[in-house]
């Protein structure tokens, strides 16, 4: 079991060769979580002991929930294996964040989330500075992926979702806790679509459509999705109120 106050776990699948120059550059102290069958491929990539999950645990929802079930730290960051850049977006141009500073950013963000009463935190999903809105440095009612922090264990990932579990998880948090904590001032770029491995084995248009249909039945008008230029766009539609009845 992993027991530091804040655990940092990097999920990886069939990317042992690319991990050192991608997420390994930015999160060298992360515990790698891989399938038991890939133990030899990932052995020695970090100084930490590998966190091995069963081979039949695949997809975003099942893997993330397995991590939360097997890491005892109350605060957990789960990081994908395809990060290729970290940026600050508050200037005229996006500023590279040096890898030694990233841990401080993660700690500060999850501590802010915990203090605000949020149990889920993350960062801007767009690393284009032109899409940053200075008047909205934080978002309280969206969804996050990439490096994401979870506070506590009150909610669980939907095991049916191998592609869009993060969207569902955020909606669960908005229903129960009213907010998530998304720091729009910072973003992590990833190489998700152009390489093999990772969740690519589960990613087909048909699989996306099946999960979208399930999510729309589950959340109704609180979730909007559409395809654009070969990829999907998901937007949570949840009004955050200071007073009144529950949002959902």
N, C-alpha and C positions, 0 to 999 in steps of 0.2 A: 504493500500500500504506500501511496505517496502522501506525505503529511506536512509539508511546509504550509505556511499561512496562505500563500497564493501559489497554486500549482500551474505550471506552464506545460501544456501537452500539445505536441504537433502530430496530427493524424497524417499518415502517409500510406500510399499503396502503389507498389510497382514503380517507385521513383527514387530508388536508392542512388542511382547515378546522378540525378539532377538535384537532389535535396541539398547537397553541400554548397552548391552555387546559387541556390534559390533560398528557400526558407532557412536553411542552415546558416547562411550569412547573417541573417537578422535575428535569429533565435537560437544561437549556439548552445544555450543552456537548457533548451527544451527537452522534455522526455519524449522520445519518439514512440508513438503508438502504432504498431503494425500487426498484420496477421501472423499467426504462429508459423505459417508456411514460408514467411519471408524473413525469419530470424537471421539466417546466415547472410542474406544480402545486406541487411542493415547493421549487422554486428560491427562495432568499432567506429561508427560514424559520430557518436557522441560519447562523452565520458559517463553518461548516465545509463543505468540499466534500461533495456527496452521494456516497454509495456505491451505485452502480447495479448491480443484478443483472438477468440476462436475464428477459424477460417470462414465459417458461415455467417459471421457478422459483417455485413456489407451495406453500403449506402449511408447517407448523411445521418438520418435519424437513428438507426440502430447503432452506428459507431459512436456518435456523440453520447447517446444514452449509456452505452457500455462504459465509456470513460467516466461519466458522472457516477455510475454505480461502483466503480473500482478505484476511484481517487477520493481519499478521505478529506482532503483540504476543503475548507468551507468556501473558498474562492478559487475558481478554476478558469483559466484561459485555455481555449481550444483554438489552435492555429492550423490552417491548411499548409500543405507542403509545397505550394507553388508561388509563394511571395517573391516578387522580383524588385520591389522598391517600397520605400516608406517616405512619405512627404508631409510637409506642413503647407497648408493652403492659404495662409492669411496674408501673404505678400503679393506683389505684382506677378511673381513667378513662383511655381511650386519649389519649395526648398527641400533638398534631401535631408532626411534625418539619419544621423550617424548611428550605426548599429549599437554602440555602447549606450546611447540615450533611450533606446526603445523600451528597455525594461522599466525605466522611470516613467515613461509615458503610460505603459500598461498599468503600473501600480496606481498612478494618479487617477486614471480613468475609472478603475474598478472601485477605488476608495470614494470617488465622487458619486458613483452610482449607488453604492451602499449607503452613503450619507443622505442621498436624496430619496431613499426608499425604493430604488429600482433594483431588480434582481437580474437584469440582463443589460449588458453594455457592449458597445462597439464603436466603429468609426465610419467616416464618410465612405460610401461605396464608389464614389466617383473621384478619381485622383487628378482630374482636370481642374485647374484653379479657376477657370472661367465658369465652372458650375458651382463654385462656392459662393454662398450668400452671406456677406459679413453680418447682416442683421439677424441671421439665424445660425449662430455658432454651435448651438446644441439642438437636437431633435428629441422629443419625448414620446412620439407616437408613430415611429416607423419600424423598420426591421433591419437587422444587421446580419452580416456573414463575415467571412474572413476571420481575422483575429477577434474573438468575441469572448467576453467574460460572463460567467454565471455565478451568482451569489446564492448560496443555499441549494436546496434540493426539493423545493415545494412542488415543482412542476416537472413533467416528464415529456420527452420527445415522443411524437407519434411514430410507432414502429412501422406503420404502413408507408411512410414517406422516405424514399431514398434520395430524392432530388430536391424537394422544397420543404424539408423539415424545419429549416430556420425561419421561414415565413410563418409557418404554423406556430412555432415555439414563441415567436414575438407576439402573435395575436393572443396566445394563452396568457402571456405576461401582461399585456394591456388589459385583458379582461379581469385578471385577478389583482394586479398591483397598480393599474392605471397608467404607469409609465415604463418606458425603457430609457436607457441613457446612451445617446449617440453623440459622440463628439465630432462635429462636422469639420473641425479645424484640421484634422489629420486624416490621412488615408493610406491604405496599403495596396499597392498594385500587385496584380497576380497574372499568371500565365495559365489561365484555366482551360481555355478552349483549344489551344494549339498543340498540346502534347498528350501522349498516351498516358495511361496510368490514372491514378486518382479515382475519381468517380465516373470516368469516361465509360467504363464498362456498363454502367446503368443508364447512360445518357443517350436517349433517342427521342426523336420528336413524338413518337407514339407514347413513350413513357411520360414525357412532360405533359402531354395532353390528358393522360389518365389521371395524373396527380392534380393538375389544375381543376379537372372536373370534380374530383373528390374534395379539394379545398373550397371550391365555390359552393358545393352542397353544405359543407361544414360551416363556412363563415359568411356566406351570402354576400351582401353589398359591402361588407367590410374589407373585401379583397378584390382588387382589379388586376387583371393580367391581360397581356396581349403580346403577340409576336411582332417583331420589327427588325428587318434587315438580318434575318437568320438567327436572331436571338430572342429571348423573352424579356419582358419588362413586368415586374410585379410591384404593385403599389398598395400599401395598406391605407384604407379609408376609415379612420377612427378619429372622431373628434374628441379631444381631451378637454374635459370640463373641470373647473375648480370645485364646483358644487353640483349637487343634484344626484340623480340616480346613476347606476352603473352604466358604463359606455356600451356594453354589449348585452 
